[in-house]
Amino acid sequence: MSNQLYGNDTPAGVKDAKGLHLITQSTPNGQKVQILLEELADVYGIEWTTTLINISTNEQKKDWFLRLNPNGRIPVIVDNSVSPPFPVMETSAELLYLLKFDKDGKFGFTDEFENSECLQWLFFWHGSGAPYQGNLGFFRRAAEKLPFAIERFRKETARVFGVLEIRLSGKYTGEPRDYLAGKGRGKYSVADIGTWTWVKNYSASGYTEEEMKEFPHLVKWVSCIAERPAVKKAIGEKYKNQ
């Protein structure tokens, strides 16, 4: 299997990597895995190596990359600590895979129901949030402006922001929350990480501060997570393409 994963066209930094290796670009999807790795490093001192690519050049569509992820999307994790090396694609699956290194359960849950909550909100954003906000960005940047498409994805993105606001505000439970999953006010987890990297870009998605006043608990949640040292590192210069 390792011979199938790596070929003569595979960059040396990928092919020769030991242990965990991350192939990424600092997009919202790339930042999800970057954040969890940095959080795990702060708590447990885990180590990994990184290859930064530029998806605007379609590097992720080349054969060497498609051997690791046939879907041709970043990020990809390759775990070289096992034999044969094990590649992991899809950000939510990658976050869940990395929880194997979270020995004390800092970013996940052992309780059956809390874990289910975590999965529900992680999958909610993966399937119902990121596609809308991602398409909104695509059509806003497109050379040919399609007002119907922009308006549709703008409304749907605002709708899922509203779902997150309901959850964080405690509108139907009477108990506001700090985080998406967990008992009481919740606990910072992969559910938050998997959602935050997109939602934080609400301004770039075209929402004004005035419009975001409709989602005060969500805005507070965005600001709170932004202050975490590991988060700052994960979206900072370390992962900028040179």
Beta strands, then each sheet from edge to edge (+ up, - down):
strand 1: 20-24
strand 2: 48-52
strand 3: 76-79
strand 4: 86-88
sheet 1: 2+ 1+ 3- 4+
end
